[in-house]
Amino acid sequence: MKLWVNGALVDAEDARVSVFDHGLTVGDGIFETIKAVHGQPFALTRHLDRLTRSAAGLNLPEPDHDEIRHACDAVLAANPMPLGRLRLTYTGGLSPLGSDRGEQGPTLVVALGESPRRPDTTAVITVPWTRNERGALTGLKTTSYAENVVALAKARERGASEALFANTVGQLCEGTGSNVFVVLDGELHTPPVSSGCLAGITRALTVEWTGAKETDLPLDVLHRAEEIFLTSTLRDVQAVHRVDGRDLTGAPGPVTAKAMRIFDERSAADPDPRAR
C-alpha cells in the first residue's frame, strides 16, 4: 500500500507525520472521503470545493487543487482495487503544543483503503446527544470526530450501523457520517443545512436528482415516516429497515428504491458531476 504524504508517494510502513502535527495534538484539520470505483474518484471537484470551504472555516491555507488531484491520481494508480475509500487529510501542520498554529505550513496526506459494497438496507438508532447548529465548526468537515466515535460505538452495541442526532432545538439533523431522508405522505424530505448537518456531497446530488424538499423536521419524525434512507459517500443511498425499536417492513420502499436507482444511474453516467 502506498500513500501520499507531503509531496511524495511512500510505502505505508514508511509514512510519517510528526507527533507535533496540529491535527494530532488539537484536531486542527479537515478531511474528505471520496468513493473510488476501479481507480476513478467520484465527484472529486465537489469534494475539493468542500475541502476549500472547510479550510476557510478553520483559517487554514487554501488547498492546492492541482496538487491534490495529482496526489489522488498517484495513490489510485499505485493501489488498484474495485471499490476504495480515498481519504484526503489536511491539517495545520507542525506546530507548538497548544492551540497556536505553527509557521511551517499544512500537512497533506492522501490514503486509500479497500471497501466492500454496502448492504441495501441497515438499522439506525437515535442518540441523546445533540448537534450544535450554531457552533464554530458547524458545516465544516473537520478531523474532530470523537463525538461521532462515541455515538457510532453506541449504535454498534445495539446492532445498528449509524446513530442519528437531533440539534439543540430538537430537530432531526444528521448521522455520525451520513445525511438522512424521510418520506412523509409520499414526499421526500431532508433536513436543511441550517439544521447543523454537514452539506453532504451525496445529499446534495440526491436533492438535485430526486427533487427532495429541505424541511425542518422534529426528531420524532423517524417514528412515523413511511420510509427512511441514509446518504453518504460509501453508502450512496441506503434504505433503513429499523430505527430504534421500530421496523420499517418492506424496506427499501418505493420512494427509496427510486432514489437508489436514480443515484446509481446518474452517478455512473457522470463520475464528476459539477455543482450547479
N, C-alpha and C positions, 0 to 999 in steps of 0.2 A: 504494500500500500504506500502510495506517495501523496504527500501534502504540499501545499504552497505555504511557505512561511516567510514573510517579509522579503519578497522579491525573488525567491528561489524555490524550485521543486526539490523536495528532500524526502528520503525514506522516513516512514512513520517513526521508526526507532531512533532516528536522528533529529526529529523535530523538537525544537527547543523554544520556549518563551520564558523570559525572566520571571523569577518569583516576585520581582518588584513591579511587574506589569500592573497597571492600574485596573485592568479588567479583572485580575485575580484579587488584588488587595481590597478594592472597594466596589467592584461591579461596574466600573466605568467603561461600559462597552455596549455595542449594539450588534445585532446579527440578523441574518436572513437564512431561511431554509428553503431550498429550491428542489423541486422534483426533476430528476433527470431520467429520461427514458432512452435506453440504448445510446447514451452519450449526448443526448440532446436536452439541454435545460429548458424547462417550461416557464414562460412569462418572465424571462430574465430581465427585460427592460423595466417592467413594473417593480420587480424586486429591487433593482438598483435604485429606482426612483424613491422607493420607500426607505431604503438604506440611507439615502441622502437626506430625506426628511428627518429620520431618527438622529442622524449625525448633527443636523442643525439644532435639534431639540436639546442635545447634550453639549452644544458648542464644540463639537469635535471638528477637525478639518474636513472639508468636503472630500468624500471618497473619489478616487480617480476611476471612473467607469471603464476606461480603456484598459487600465492595469488589471482591474478585477475580471473583465471579460477574458483577457489573456490568461490570467491565473486559472479561471474556470475551465477554459479550453485545455490547458496543460494537465490539470488534475483529472478531467474526464477522459482525456486520451490515454493517460497513464494507468487508469483503473477501469477497464471496460466491465460493464455489468448491465443486466437488463433493466433494473429499476434501482435508482440510487437517491440518497438523501445528500444533496450538495449543501454544505454549511459554510457560510461566509461569516467570519467573526472579525470585528473591527473595534479596537479598544484605544484607550487613552495612552497606551504605551508605557515605557519605562518611566517611573515616577517615584518621588519620595513617599515614604509611608505617611498615610493621611489622605485627606481629600484633595489637596492641591495637586494639580497635574504637572508632570514634568515637561521638558522642552525638547525632547528627542523625537517627538512625532509619534503617530499612531502605529499600532501593530495590526497587520493584516494576516489572517490565516484562512485558507480555503481547504476544506477537507471533504471527503466523500465516504459514505457508508452504504452498503447494500441494504435494501429494504424489501420486505415482502409486500405483495398487494394486500390492501386492507380487506376485511370481510365486508359484505354488502350491508350488514346491519350490526349494531352494537348496543350496549347498555350504558346509561349515564346515571349519575347521581347529582343532587344539589348539595351544596355545602353551606355552612352558616357564615362563612367569611364573605366580605364584600370587596368589590372593586371601587376605587375612588375615582369617580368621573371628573373630579376637579384637581387631581394630583399633578405634580410637576412632571411625572413620567407618563401620564395618560396619553395613549395613542402612539407611544414610542416602543419599538421592538428592542428592548434592552436585554442585556445579559443578566439582569437582576431577577432571577426566576425562582428564588427559594419558595415564595408563596405558592407558585404552581407545583413545585416538587411536593410540598406538604399536601396540597389538595388532591393531586393525582395519586399519591400513595393511599389516601383515604378511599378514593374510587377503586383502586385495585383491591383493597381489603374487602370491598363489598361486591366484587365480581364485575366491575364496570371498567370501561376504558377511558372515561372522561368525567370530569367534575365541572358543573356549571355554577357560575356566580351570579348573584344579583349585584346591583350597585348600591350606593349609600341610601338611595330613596326607594329601594325595594323593587326596582325594575330589572327585568331579565337583561343580562349583559353579555356574557361570553363563557367559553370554556377555558381550561388551562392553556390550550393550544389550538383552539378552534372557535369558529363562529357558529351560531345556532339559528335555525329557521324553523318556523311553526306554520301549520296550516289551520286556519280558522274559517269555518263556513266555506270551505273550498278555495280560499285565497291564501297566498303565500306571503308571510311576513318575516322580517328580521329586525332586531334592534338597530337603531341608528348609531352612527359613530359617536354622537353626543351622549350616548348611554355610558361611555367609557370603554367600549370594546375596541380592540385593535381593528384597524381598517385592513382586514384580511384580503389578500390578492384573490383567493378563490371565492371569498364572499362577494367582492366587487364584480367579478365575472359572472357569478351566479345571479346577482341582482340584474346586471345588464342583459343577460341572455334569457332570463325567465320572466322579467318584469315584476319581481318580488317587491313588496312595499316595505319601506323602512318605517317602523312603527314603534312607539314607546309601549312596552308590554310589561305587565306585572309578572313577577317570578312565577306565581301560581298558574300562569297560562300553560305551563308544562303539564299540569294535571288535568287539563281539559282540551288541549289541542288534538285535532284529528290525526295529524301526522307531525313528526319532528325529524329534522335531519341536521347533521353537522357538516361544515365545510372546513377544509384546511389543505395545505399543500400536499400532504400524502394521503389524506382521506378522500380528496376530491369532494364528492357528495356522498355522504354515508348516512343511511337511514338509522333511526333509533327505534329499537324494539322494546326497550324498557327504560323508564325513568323513575328512580327511587323504587317504590313498590308497585308501580303501575305498568302493566303490559300493554303495548300497542300491537294488537294482533294484526296479522297480515302485512307487517312492515317488510319491504317498503310499500307504502300506499301509492295510489295512482299519481298524485302530485309529485311525490318524491321520486317515483320511478321515471316520470317525465323529465324532472330536473337532472337526474342521473344520466339519462340518455342524451339530453341536450348538451350537458357539460362534456361528456365523452366525445360526442361528435364535433363540437366546436373546438375543443382543445386539440383534438387530433388534426383538424383542418388547419389550425394556425398555432404553431408552437410558441409564438411570441406576440400575443395579442396586445396591442398598444392601448393605452388609456385614451378615452375619447377627448 
